[in-house]
């Protein structure tokens, strides 16, 4: 079964992904530790910290969801992507570079609505959501 990294998705998108995942025989099972820090930053800046934290815990407790660590290879890919983006003067948020590095490292397809991920060479995006 193939894996798709999923990072901080809204419930409607999560439901659509679940439908398409079953249709295509895919599983959802990764979230990046660095992304969790970004989520908590947003929680602290908003006025719904407790409910957001509970929703995150609910998502992380689902079968097949796993928090993945940064490895030496992840870091090397991160550096390669960041340097390439800097050369092209098309930087994207640093957390998104970490997300992309994990997807490239694992050969996974990234599920996202952010078009800036298309700038990253070698990153596979899951386009089935558009159907």
C-alpha positions, 0 to 999 in steps of 0.5 A: 500500500502506498503512503501519502504524507498529510499535514494539517488538513481541514475536515472537508479535505480530510474526508475527500482524501479518505474517499479518494484514498479508498478508491485508489488503495492508498493509506495516510500515515505521516506528519512531520514533527516540524509541522507540529511546531508550526501548528502550535504556533498558530494555536497560541496566536489564536483564541481556540488553543484548547479546541485546536489542540484536542482536534490535533490529538484526535487526528494524531490518534487515528490509525495509520497516522505517524509522526516522522523524524528528521533524518540526515537524508531529510536534512540533505534534501531540505538543503538541496531544495532550499538552495535550489529555490534561493537560486530561482528566487522563489522561496516558500515557507521553511516548514513547507520545505521540510514537508517536501523533503520528507515526501521526496525522501520517502518517495511519497506523494504530497497532498496539498492545496498550496501551488508553490509546491509545484516549484520543487523538482522531484516532488510528487504531488497527488493530483487525484483530489482535483477529480 
